[in-house]
Structure formats: C-alpha cells, structure tokens
Amino acid sequence: MSVAFVKEESAEAASETHLPDRPVSPHPNLVTEEGLKALERQLDDARKAYEATATIEDVNERRRQAATPLRDLRYYAERVHTAQLMPAPQTTTQVAFGSTVTFSRDDGRVQTYRIVGEDEADPKAGTISYVSPVARLLLGKGVGDVVAMGEQELEIVAVG
C-alpha cells in the first residue's frame, strides 16, 4: 500500500468524522412548554446515540458513527440552553405566541395553525414558526382582521 493511499484514506475518514454544526437561527429561541420538552427529549436521544457509539471497536468506524449524534448533541444542547419558555396565551382576542389561529384565504381555503418556536414548527402537523411570514402578519391581530400576504388577503376567523 502506498503512503499516498493511506493519507488519502485518512483525509477521507477525517472529513466523514467531523460534520459542520447545524445552523442556528439568529432569532430568539422562543418555545412553548411542549417545545421545550421536545428539545430536551431530542437532546437525550442524541446523547444516547452518541454514547452507543462507544462500543464500536474500530476507531475510524466509531468516529464515523459518532459524527451525526455528536453534531446533534451540540445543536440540541445549545437550543435547550438558549430556550426562552413563553407563557401560554392569556387571551383569545389577539393572536399571540402559542395561539391557535384560523384564517380564510381569498381562494376559499380555511387553515388553522398554532404559532410556536422554530424547532417545533411543522406545518403539516398544524404548527408554524413565530418568525414565518404568515405568523408575523397575524401576531397581534384579532378575529375579523384582514392582512395582506402578497396578492392574497387572509382574514382571521378564530383565535384559540
């Protein structure tokens, strides 16, 4: 085996074992109570996945297998550390962080979303981030208010 081949193999192994950090949003890390619990679960899962790699005998394979859990561990540790727990909305007259808002669109569609933190947002599951364009338009508004979103108008029909 040539020395060049060994060095190439080592460089390749090194690049596979150090993954860049996951991007962290510049926005405040606001979370609901459920969102904080989810972040803590994900941190625990990442820690367990990382610890599970300790039993792998081959050093290079252990490094490769640990790369993703280690990156996730760093990310979730930071997100839990910077989490700002927001109180549940105190009113249903105005859209606030944690509110569930129903609005109608010009095309007749009616949509309902809960406004939550960035890490817990999942539009398919009915949650959107408080920094999303729609949420930013709706925050502070009440039932009957109409907001413009591009060429469309959204009318708030319920706040919960």
Order of alpha helices (4+ residues) and beta strands (2+ residues): alpha-beta-alpha-alpha-beta-beta-beta-beta-alpha-beta-beta
